[in-house]
Amino acid sequence: MSTAAPTGEQYEIASGAYRAVVTEVGATLRSFSVEGRDVVRGFSVEEMSRAGRGQNLIPWPNRIRDGRYTFNGVTQQLALSEPARQNASHGLVRYAPWILIDRKVDAITHRVRIYPQPGWPGTLEAMITHRVGDEGLTVTIEATNIGAEELPFGYGAHPYLTVGESTVDEVALTVPASSYLEVDDRLLPTAISPVDGTVYDLRQGPVLGSAKLDTAMTGLARDADGRWRVRLVLGDRYAELWGDETMQWVQVFTGGPSRDSSIAVEPMTCGPDAFNAGPTHDDMRVLGPGATFVGEWGISGR
């Protein structure tokens, strides 16, 4: 009898020089490459996803303080999936098996449903399509409230980008953000502040050096197509992640103390703890019965 992979079925999609593998568990982006060079630092088929690698974060990204929030007058209590900081982290579908809906040579669509449970009051259906083509990888998320009551909602994704670096110190990083989120020791929001004059001003693409980031940023400058772009460069290699108009935030994480990890670039519709009153709350979405959210982000590289 064959042994199942920790992330379930593995689905490869390809177009031209681009290849990606998406897994059954979490509809997770396990790998993405161009001409055989990794643009995403993923994980092997024998491993489970750790540290969020390639995962989709639904129905909230990042953290919820104490796992507790009040919505429409009812206080909800989620499991504390980040116990060291007493937070609920990164949603409810990271390790759930997603149902395969459609598969083509260059695209694959998965679906998952979140039913009412402790801390979550309704029924949400999400579909994610990964597609490769001339632009690289495009990811489309659709989330629909199929229940009878309003639901709070946020989305994020957690890919790690690479340009073949030995350490993240070598990488030149451009983030077109004018503001960053100040946080406390639990990485929960305290204030949104200008990046000017701080290590978080990455608009001119500095080499990271010893800078350490686990930082949500907003006020994202967009190109003529309405997308913002975060770019990593090392020599003749680059990796670029873009977000559409629904992605109001990006989190940048330079990894642990060893500095030999890649850099997580996380498109998000809202910042940390958006379900609670505070500096990020205005970007929480409310989905009424039958309402659908649609958003896109993508990656290219060389």
C-alpha positions as CSV (number, residue, x, y, z in Angstrom):
1,M,0.0,0.0,0.0
2,S,1.4,3.4,-1.0
3,T,1.9,6.1,1.7
4,A,-0.2,9.3,1.4
5,A,1.7,12.5,1.3
6,P,1.3,14.8,4.3
7,T,-0.4,17.4,2.1
8,G,-2.6,14.9,0.2
9,E,-2.8,14.7,-3.6
10,Q,-0.3,16.7,-5.6
11,Y,-1.4,18.6,-8.7
12,E,1.2,20.0,-11.2
13,I,0.2,22.8,-13.6
14,A,2.5,24.1,-16.3
15,S,2.7,26.7,-19.1
16,G,5.8,27.5,-21.1
17,A,8.7,28.0,-18.6
18,Y,6.4,28.1,-15.5
19,R,5.6,25.1,-13.3
20,A,3.6,25.0,-10.0
21,V,2.5,22.3,-7.7
22,V,-0.7,22.8,-5.6
23,T,-1.7,20.3,-2.9
24,E,-5.0,18.9,-1.8
25,V,-4.5,20.0,1.8
26,G,-5.1,23.7,2.1
27,A,-5.0,24.2,-1.7
28,T,-1.4,25.0,-0.8
29,L,1.2,26.3,-3.3
30,R,3.9,23.8,-2.7
31,S,6.3,25.0,-5.4
32,F,6.5,27.5,-8.3
33,S,9.5,27.7,-10.7
34,V,10.5,29.3,-14.0
35,E,12.9,27.4,-16.3
36,G,13.7,25.1,-13.3
37,R,14.6,27.9,-10.9
38,D,12.5,28.2,-7.8
39,V,10.7,31.5,-7.4
40,V,8.8,30.2,-4.4
41,R,10.7,28.5,-1.5
42,G,8.3,25.7,-0.8
43,F,8.7,22.3,0.7
44,S,9.1,18.7,-0.4
45,V,6.3,16.2,-1.0
46,E,7.4,14.3,2.1
47,E,6.8,17.3,4.3
48,M,3.8,19.1,5.7
49,S,3.6,22.9,5.3
50,R,5.2,24.7,8.2
51,A,5.5,28.4,9.0
52,G,2.6,29.0,6.6
53,R,4.5,28.1,3.5
54,G,2.2,28.5,0.5
55,Q,-1.0,28.4,2.5
56,N,-4.3,30.3,2.1
57,L,-5.5,32.2,5.2
58,I,-9.3,32.1,5.4
59,P,-11.6,33.6,6.9
60,W,-9.0,35.9,8.4
61,P,-5.2,36.4,7.8
62,N,-2.6,37.0,10.5
63,R,-3.8,37.1,14.2
64,I,-6.9,37.7,16.3
65,R,-6.1,38.9,19.9
66,D,-6.9,36.2,22.4
67,G,-8.9,34.4,19.7
68,R,-11.9,36.6,20.7
69,Y,-14.0,39.0,18.8
70,T,-17.5,40.4,18.8
71,F,-19.6,40.4,15.6
72,N,-23.2,41.6,15.4
73,G,-23.4,41.7,19.2
74,V,-22.2,38.1,19.8
75,T,-18.8,37.4,21.3
76,Q,-17.0,34.5,19.6
77,Q,-14.1,32.5,21.0
78,L,-11.7,30.7,18.6
79,A,-9.1,28.1,19.5
80,L,-5.7,29.7,20.2
81,S,-3.7,28.3,17.3
82,E,-0.7,30.5,18.3
83,P,-0.6,29.5,22.0
84,A,2.8,31.2,22.7
85,R,1.2,34.6,22.0
86,Q,-2.3,33.6,23.0
87,N,-3.7,34.4,19.5
88,A,-5.8,32.7,16.9
89,S,-3.7,32.7,13.8
90,H,-4.2,32.4,10.0
91,G,-7.8,31.2,9.7
92,L,-9.5,27.8,9.7
93,V,-8.6,26.0,6.4
94,R,-4.8,25.7,6.3
95,Y,-4.8,22.0,7.0
96,A,-8.2,21.1,5.7
97,P,-8.5,18.9,2.6
98,W,-9.9,20.9,-0.3
99,I,-12.2,19.4,-3.0
100,L,-10.9,19.3,-6.6
101,I,-13.4,21.2,-8.8
102,D,-11.6,21.6,-12.1
103,R,-8.2,20.6,-13.5
104,K,-6.5,21.7,-16.7
105,V,-2.9,21.6,-17.9
106,D,-2.3,25.1,-16.8
107,A,-4.9,25.7,-14.0
108,I,-6.5,24.0,-11.1
109,T,-9.5,25.0,-8.9
110,H,-10.2,23.7,-5.4
111,R,-13.2,24.4,-3.0
112,V,-13.7,24.2,0.7
113,R,-16.6,25.0,3.1
114,I,-16.3,26.3,6.6
115,Y,-19.3,25.3,8.7
116,P,-20.4,26.8,12.0
117,Q,-18.1,25.9,14.8
118,P,-16.8,27.4,18.1
119,G,-15.7,30.9,17.2
120,W,-17.2,30.9,13.7
121,P,-20.9,31.7,13.3
122,G,-21.8,30.8,9.7
123,T,-21.1,28.9,6.5
124,L,-18.6,30.1,4.0
125,E,-17.6,28.5,0.7
126,A,-14.2,29.4,-0.8
127,M,-12.8,28.5,-4.2
128,I,-9.2,29.1,-5.2
129,T,-7.9,28.8,-8.8
130,H,-4.1,28.6,-9.4
131,R,-3.2,29.4,-13.0
132,V,0.1,29.7,-14.8
133,G,0.6,31.6,-18.1
134,D,2.5,34.4,-19.7
135,E,2.3,36.5,-16.6
136,G,3.6,33.8,-14.3
137,L,1.2,32.5,-11.6
138,T,-2.2,34.1,-11.0
139,V,-4.3,33.1,-7.9
140,T,-8.0,33.9,-7.8
141,I,-10.0,33.6,-4.6
142,E,-13.8,33.6,-4.5
143,A,-15.5,33.4,-1.1
144,T,-19.3,33.3,-0.8
145,N,-21.5,33.4,2.3
146,I,-23.9,30.5,1.8
147,G,-25.5,30.9,5.2
148,A,-28.4,33.0,6.5
149,E,-26.4,35.5,8.6
150,E,-23.7,38.1,7.9
151,L,-20.1,37.0,8.3
152,P,-16.8,38.8,9.0
153,F,-14.2,38.1,6.3
154,G,-10.6,38.6,5.5
155,Y,-8.1,36.7,3.2
156,G,-4.4,36.3,3.0
157,A,-1.8,34.1,1.4
158,H,1.6,33.1,2.7
159,P,4.1,32.3,-0.1
160,Y,7.9,32.6,0.5
161,L,9.8,34.1,-2.4
162,T,13.4,33.3,-3.3
163,V,16.0,34.7,-5.7
164,G,18.6,32.0,-4.9
165,E,19.9,33.8,-1.9
166,S,22.2,32.2,0.7
167,T,20.8,34.6,3.4
168,V,18.1,37.2,3.2
169,D,20.7,39.9,3.9
170,E,21.8,39.7,0.3
171,V,18.4,40.6,-1.2
172,A,17.3,44.0,-2.4
173,L,13.6,44.4,-1.5
174,T,11.1,46.9,-2.8
175,V,7.8,47.4,-1.0
176,P,5.7,50.3,-2.3
177,A,4.1,51.0,1.1
178,S,3.9,54.4,2.7
179,S,2.7,53.1,6.1
180,Y,3.5,50.3,8.5
181,L,1.8,48.7,11.4
182,E,3.3,49.2,14.8
183,V,2.8,46.1,17.0
184,D,3.2,45.0,20.6
185,D,5.2,41.9,21.8
186,R,2.3,39.7,20.7
187,L,2.6,41.1,17.1
188,L,-0.8,42.8,17.6
189,P,-1.6,46.3,16.2
190,T,-1.0,49.5,18.2
191,A,-0.9,52.1,15.5
192,I,-0.4,52.8,11.7
193,S,2.6,55.0,11.2
194,P,4.5,56.5,8.2
195,V,7.5,54.5,7.0
196,D,9.5,57.7,6.4
197,G,12.9,57.6,8.2
198,T,12.4,54.1,9.4
199,V,13.8,50.7,8.4
200,Y,10.4,50.0,7.0
201,D,10.8,52.5,4.1
202,L,11.6,50.0,1.3
203,R,10.2,52.1,-1.5
204,Q,13.7,52.5,-3.1
205,G,14.6,48.9,-3.0
206,P,17.4,48.8,-0.4
207,V,19.5,45.7,0.2
208,L,18.1,44.2,3.5
209,G,21.4,43.7,5.3
210,S,20.6,43.0,9.0
211,A,17.1,44.4,8.9
212,K,14.5,42.1,10.5
213,L,10.9,42.3,9.3
214,D,7.7,40.7,10.5
215,T,5.7,43.7,9.5
216,A,2.4,44.5,7.9
217,M,2.4,47.5,5.5
218,T,-0.3,49.5,3.8
219,G,-0.7,52.7,1.8
220,L,0.4,50.7,-1.2
221,A,1.3,52.6,-4.4
222,R,-0.2,51.0,-7.4
223,D,0.8,50.9,-11.1
224,A,-1.4,51.9,-14.0
225,D,-3.0,48.4,-13.9
226,G,-4.2,48.9,-10.4
227,R,-1.8,46.4,-8.9
228,W,0.9,47.0,-6.3
229,R,4.2,45.0,-6.7
230,V,6.8,43.8,-4.2
231,R,10.1,42.9,-5.8
232,L,13.1,40.9,-4.6
233,V,16.3,41.2,-6.6
234,L,19.7,39.5,-6.4
235,G,22.1,39.7,-9.4
236,D,20.1,38.9,-12.5
237,R,17.4,37.1,-10.6
238,Y,14.1,38.6,-9.4
239,A,10.8,37.5,-7.8
240,E,7.8,39.8,-7.9
241,L,4.5,39.4,-6.1
242,W,1.5,41.6,-7.0
243,G,-1.9,42.2,-5.4
244,D,-5.1,43.6,-6.9
245,E,-7.3,46.4,-5.5
246,T,-8.8,44.0,-2.9
247,M,-5.4,43.4,-1.3
248,Q,-4.9,46.5,0.9
249,W,-2.1,45.1,3.0
250,V,1.1,43.1,2.6
251,Q,3.1,41.4,5.4
252,V,6.8,40.9,4.9
253,F,8.7,38.3,7.0
254,T,12.4,37.8,6.8
255,G,12.4,34.5,8.6
256,G,14.0,33.3,11.8
257,P,17.3,34.2,13.5
258,S,19.4,32.0,11.1
259,R,18.7,34.4,8.2
260,D,19.0,31.5,5.7
261,S,15.3,31.3,5.0
262,S,13.5,33.0,2.1
263,I,11.3,36.0,2.5
264,A,7.6,35.6,3.0
265,V,5.5,38.2,1.1
266,E,1.9,37.9,2.1
267,P,-0.9,39.7,0.3
268,M,-3.8,40.4,2.7
269,T,-7.2,42.1,2.4
270,C,-6.9,43.4,6.0
271,G,-4.2,43.7,8.7
272,P,-3.8,41.8,11.9
273,D,-6.7,41.6,14.4
274,A,-9.1,43.3,11.9
275,F,-12.1,41.5,13.5
276,N,-11.6,43.7,16.6
277,A,-11.8,47.5,17.1
278,G,-8.5,49.1,16.4
279,P,-6.3,50.5,13.6
280,T,-6.9,47.7,11.2
281,H,-10.7,47.2,11.7
282,D,-11.9,49.3,8.8
283,D,-10.5,46.8,6.3
284,M,-12.5,43.9,7.7
285,R,-15.2,42.9,5.1
286,V,-18.7,41.9,6.0
287,L,-20.3,39.4,3.7
288,G,-24.1,39.3,3.7
289,P,-26.1,36.1,2.8
290,G,-25.3,35.3,-0.8
291,A,-22.5,37.9,-1.1
292,T,-19.2,36.9,-2.8
293,F,-15.8,38.3,-2.4
294,V,-13.4,38.0,-5.4
295,G,-9.7,38.9,-5.3
296,E,-6.5,38.2,-7.2
297,W,-2.7,38.1,-6.6
298,G,0.2,36.6,-8.4
299,I,3.9,35.9,-8.8
300,S,6.4,36.2,-11.6
301,G,10.2,35.8,-11.6
302,R,13.4,34.9,-13.4
